[in-house]
Amino acid sequence: AMEDVSAKFVSQKISRTRWRPLPAAALQPPDLFATGSWDNEDNRISIWSAGDLGNAGLNGEYHGEPHLLCDIQHNGDVMDMQFLDQERIVVASSTGTVTIFHHHQNNQTLSADHQWAKAHYHVGQDTSCGGAACTGVVCNNPEIVTVGEDGRINLFRADQKDAVRTIDNADSSTLHAVTFLRTTEILTVNSIGQLKIWDLRQQRNEPSQIFSLAGDRVPLHCVDRHPNQQHIVATGGQDGMLSIWDIRQGTMPVSLLNAHEAEMWEVHFHPSDPDHLFTCSEDGSLWHWDTSTNVSEKPSFLHQGGRSTAYLSHSTMNQSVVSAWLSNDPTKDRMEITNLIPNQTLSVNSLDVLGPCLVYGTDAEAIYVNRQLFA
């Protein structure tokens, strides 16, 4: 499948890649994506065209490479980024600042629209002490939620100067990532292996539920919610394991799946085809986990890799909606796992999937676009 992938070397380490969302009725594949960089003297937010589809060859194979439309300097490492809408991108910085950048499509420029300086900070906000890294951001326009190294949760609105709400001591450890569970509830993961649910309608500053990995308190780095079944959540952590949780049930993961050899940096369910899940890691791999129904006819194996058959672990759940991710008969639901990057050596820091397209970024100072994920 490697021949479907186009690479672009960008002379900066890429920490985040995100497809621009498509308008609701759009039928075309995604065409623009944004990247953010880290660990460079001059970090940047960049907007790329995924390439000229007119370059497709006779058999529809694709030859163009991504090209830069515009970019802008960013203060600090880009820790996370999320499109707020078609034109605006919210970016989380290692300096603790959160910025909304505006992509002007008429003249292909980027400008900083709005900034919350030191949204995350250690000690006092007004002292000369530095900010604390803003580690995660999630948007549900116009609302923006950020989490940070300082254990704080902020709720912003794109049209308001001050935070709508701040939970100052939400966590005594570092919060690494956040996602919406539903419009009024968010999920956070932290550096001691806990997943917490926060109900934004409640004025109290405690989580409504706490889940945790048994025993080892392994830091969790990333989280994603199943797009159709909001009780199913996937997380990834420092040990490279993939955990699947059913938040209606118990306080422990339903299954723990052996995955990467090092930290898992991002996990994403495919937004329109959530039988497919994607994870990327410090170990230089990017895995496509396929639990779609036709898989049970195929033997389960890991392509180009060294792990044995991956079965979903047993759970004693009685399901109303049977999702392969919560299967209680692992022999029935085998999973096919493919490493989409067989020979990569440096960390794959970020990935995003939309329609048939995958974009990912690495510490090898390159971005990659695969336009035919399901070919």
Residue pairs with C-beta under 8 A, 6 or more apart in sequence:
1 338
1 340
1 370
1 372
1 375
2 342
3 61
4 61
4 62
4 370
4 371
4 372
4 375
5 368
5 369
5 370
6 51
6 62
6 63
6 64
6 65
6 66
6 368
6 369
6 371
7 65
7 366
7 367
7 368
8 48
8 65
8 66
8 67
8 366
8 367
8 368
8 369
9 365
9 366
10 35
10 37
10 46
10 365
10 366
10 367
11 365
12 37
12 40
12 43
12 44
12 365
13 37
13 38
13 39
13 40
13 349
13 362
13 363
13 365
14 35
14 36
14 37
14 38
14 349
14 350
14 361
14 362
14 363
14 365
14 366
14 367
15 36
15 37
15 38
15 39
15 77
15 78
15 79
15 349
15 350
15 361
16 34
16 35
16 36
16 78
16 79
16 80
16 81
16 349
16 350
16 361
17 33
17 34
17 35
17 350
17 351
17 352
17 359
17 360
17 361
17 367
18 33
18 34
18 35
18 81
18 82
18 83
18 89
18 350
18 352
18 359
19 30
19 32
19 33
19 83
19 352
19 353
19 354
19 357
19 359
20 30
20 31
20 32
20 33
20 34
20 83
20 86
21 83
21 85
21 86
21 354
22 28
22 30
22 354
22 355
23 86
29 50
29 354
29 355
29 356
29 357
29 371
30 50
30 354
30 355
30 357
31 49
31 50
31 53
32 47
32 48
32 49
32 50
32 69
33 47
33 48
33 50
33 66
33 352
33 359
33 369
34 45
34 46
34 47
34 48
34 81
34 83
34 89
34 103
35 45
35 46
35 48
35 361
35 367
36 43
36 44
36 45
36 46
36 74
36 78
36 81
36 91
37 43
37 44
37 46
37 74
37 77
37 78
38 77
38 78
38 79
38 94
38 349
39 77
39 363
42 73
43 73
43 74
43 75
43 76
43 77
43 78
44 71
44 72
44 73
44 74
45 71
45 72
45 74
45 78
45 81
45 89
45 91
45 101
45 110
46 68
46 70
46 71
47 68
47 69
47 70
47 71
47 103
47 108
47 110
48 66
48 67
48 68
48 69
48 367
49 66
49 67
49 69
50 66
50 357
50 359
50 369
50 371
51 62
51 64
51 65
51 66
51 67
51 369
52 64
53 62
53 64
55 62
55 63
55 64
56 62
56 63
57 63
62 371
62 372
66 367
66 369
69 108
70 103
70 108
70 109
70 110
71 110
72 101
72 110
72 111
72 112
74 91
74 93
74 99
75 93
75 95
75 97
76 93
76 94
76 95
76 97
77 93
77 94
77 133
78 91
78 92
78 93
79 92
79 93
79 94
79 133
79 134
79 135
79 136
80 91
80 92
80 134
80 135
80 136
80 137
80 177
81 89
81 90
81 91
81 92
81 137
82 89
82 90
82 137
82 138
82 139
83 89
83 90
83 139
84 90
84 100
84 139
84 141
84 142
84 144
84 158
85 141
87 102
87 103
87 104
87 105
88 100
88 101
88 102
88 103
88 113
88 158
89 100
89 101
89 103
90 98
90 99
90 100
90 101
90 137
90 139
90 144
91 98
91 99
91 100
91 101
91 137
92 98
92 133
92 134
92 135
92 136
92 137
92 146
93 99
93 131
93 133
93 134
94 133
94 134
95 118
95 130
95 131
95 133
96 117
96 118
96 119
96 120
96 121
96 130
96 131
96 132
96 133
96 134
96 148
96 150
97 115
97 116
97 117
97 118
97 119
97 131
97 134
98 115
98 116
98 119
98 134
98 137
98 144
98 146
98 154
98 156
99 112
99 113
99 114
99 115
99 116
100 112
100 113
100 114
100 115
100 144
100 158
101 110
101 111
101 112
101 113
102 110
102 111
102 112
102 113
103 109
103 110
104 110
104 111
114 158
116 154
116 156
116 163
117 131
118 125
118 131
119 131
119 134
119 146
119 148
119 152
119 154
119 156
119 163
120 131
120 132
120 133
120 134
120 146
120 148
120 149
120 150
120 152
120 154
121 129
121 130
121 131
121 132
121 150
122 129
122 130
122 131
122 132
122 150
123 129
132 148
132 149
132 150
132 152
133 148
133 149
134 146
134 147
134 148
134 149
135 147
135 148
135 149
135 174
135 175
135 176
135 177
136 146
136 147
136 148
136 175
136 176
136 177
136 178
136 188
137 144
137 145
137 146
137 147
137 178
138 144
138 145
138 178
138 179
138 180
138 186
139 145
140 180
140 183
141 158
142 157
142 158
142 159
143 155
143 156
143 157
143 158
143 164
144 155
144 156
144 157
144 158
145 153
145 154
145 155
145 156
145 178
145 180
145 186
146 153
146 154
146 156
146 178
147 153
147 154
147 170
147 175
147 176
147 177
147 178
147 188
148 174
148 175
149 174
149 175
151 169
151 170
151 171
151 172
151 173
151 174
151 175
151 190
152 166
152 167
152 168
152 169
152 170
152 175
153 166
153 167
153 170
153 175
153 178
153 186
153 188
153 198
154 163
154 165
154 166
155 163
155 164
155 165
155 166
155 200
156 163
156 164
157 164
165 200
167 198
167 205
168 205
169 205
170 188
170 196
170 198
170 205
170 207
171 188
171 190
171 196
173 190
173 191
173 192
173 194
174 190
174 191
174 219
175 188
175 189
175 190
175 191
176 189
176 190
176 191
176 219
176 220
176 221
176 222
177 188
177 189
177 220
177 221
177 222
177 223
178 186
178 187
178 188
178 189
178 223
179 186
179 187
179 223
179 224
179 225
179 233
180 186
180 187
180 225
181 187
181 197
181 225
181 230
181 233
181 247
182 230
184 199
184 200
184 201
185 197
185 198
185 199
185 200
185 208
186 197
186 198
186 200
187 195
187 196
187 197
187 198
187 223
187 225
187 233
187 247
188 195
188 196
188 198
188 207
188 223
189 195
189 196
189 220
189 221
189 222
189 223
189 235
190 196
190 219
190 220
191 219
191 220
192 212
192 217
192 219
193 212
193 213
193 216
193 217
193 218
193 219
193 220
193 237
194 210
194 211
194 212
194 213
194 220
195 210
195 211
195 212
195 220
195 223
195 233
195 235
195 245
196 207
196 209
196 210
196 211
197 207
197 208
197 209
197 210
197 247
198 207
198 208
199 208
202 208
209 247
209 251
210 251
211 245
211 247
211 250
211 251
211 252
211 253
212 251
212 252
213 220
213 237
213 243
213 252
213 253
214 252
216 239
218 237
218 238
218 239
218 241
219 237
219 238
220 235
220 236
220 237
220 238
220 243
221 236
221 237
221 238
221 263
221 264
221 265
221 266
222 235
222 236
222 237
222 264
222 265
222 266
222 267
223 233
223 234
223 235
223 267
224 233
224 234
224 235
224 267
224 268
224 269
225 232
225 233
225 234
225 269
226 232
226 233
226 234
226 269
226 274
226 323
226 325
227 269
227 271
227 272
227 274
228 274
229 274
229 321
229 323
231 246
231 247
231 248
231 249
232 244
232 245
232 246
232 323
232 325
232 326
233 244
233 245
233 246
233 247
234 242
234 243
234 244
234 245
234 267
234 269
234 277
234 325
235 242
235 243
235 245
235 253
235 267
236 242
236 243
236 259
236 260
236 264
236 265
236 266
236 267
236 279
237 243
237 263
237 264
238 263
238 264
239 263
240 258
240 259
240 260
240 261
240 262
240 263
240 264
240 281
240 283
241 256
241 257
241 258
241 259
241 264
242 256
242 257
242 259
242 264
242 267
242 277
242 279
242 289
243 253
243 255
243 256
243 257
244 253
244 254
244 255
244 257
244 312
244 325
244 326
245 252
245 253
245 254
246 254
246 315
246 317
246 326
249 317
254 313
254 315
254 317
254 325
254 326
255 312
255 313
255 315
255 325
255 326
256 313
257 289
257 310
257 312
257 313
258 307
258 310
259 279
259 281
259 287
260 279
260 281
260 282
260 283
260 285
260 287
261 281
261 283
261 285
262 281
262 282
262 283
262 347
263 281
263 282
264 279
264 280
264 281
264 282
265 280
265 281
265 282
265 347
265 348
265 349
265 350
266 278
266 279
266 280
266 349
266 350
266 351
267 277
267 278
267 279
268 277
268 278
268 279
268 351
268 352
268 353
269 276
269 277
270 276
270 277
270 278
270 353
271 353
271 354
272 355
273 292
275 290
275 291
275 292
275 293
275 324
276 288
276 289
276 290
276 291
276 292
276 353
276 373
277 288
277 289
277 291
277 325
278 286
278 287
278 288
278 289
278 351
278 353
278 358
279 286
279 287
279 289
280 286
280 287
280 348
280 349
280 350
280 351
280 360
281 287
281 347
281 348
282 347
282 348
283 347
284 341
284 344
284 345
284 346
284 347
284 348
284 362
285 305
285 339
285 341
285 344
285 348
286 339
286 340
286 341
286 344
286 348
286 351
286 360
287 337
287 338
287 339
287 340
288 337
288 338
288 340
288 373
289 310
289 335
289 336
289 337
290 335
290 336
290 337
290 338
291 312
291 324
291 325
291 327
291 333
291 335
292 324
293 324
295 333
295 334
295 335
295 336
296 332
296 333
296 334
298 334
298 336
299 334
300 309
300 310
300 311
300 334
300 335
300 336
300 337
301 309
301 336
301 337
302 308
302 309
302 310
302 337
302 338
302 339
303 337
303 338
303 339
304 338
304 339
304 342
305 337
305 339
307 337
309 334
310 334
310 335
310 337
311 330
311 331
311 333
311 334
311 335
312 324
312 325
312 326
312 327
312 330
312 333
312 335
313 330
314 328
314 330
315 326
315 327
315 328
316 328
317 326
317 328
319 326
319 328
324 333
324 335
327 333
340 358
340 370
341 348
341 360
341 368
344 362
344 364
345 364
346 362
346 363
346 364
347 362
347 363
348 360
348 361
348 362
349 361
349 362
349 363
350 360
350 361
351 358
351 359
351 360
351 361
352 358
352 359
352 360
353 373
356 371
356 372
356 373
356 374
356 375
357 369
357 370
357 371
357 373
358 368
358 369
358 370
358 373
359 367
359 368
359 369
359 370
360 367
360 368
361 367
361 368
362 368
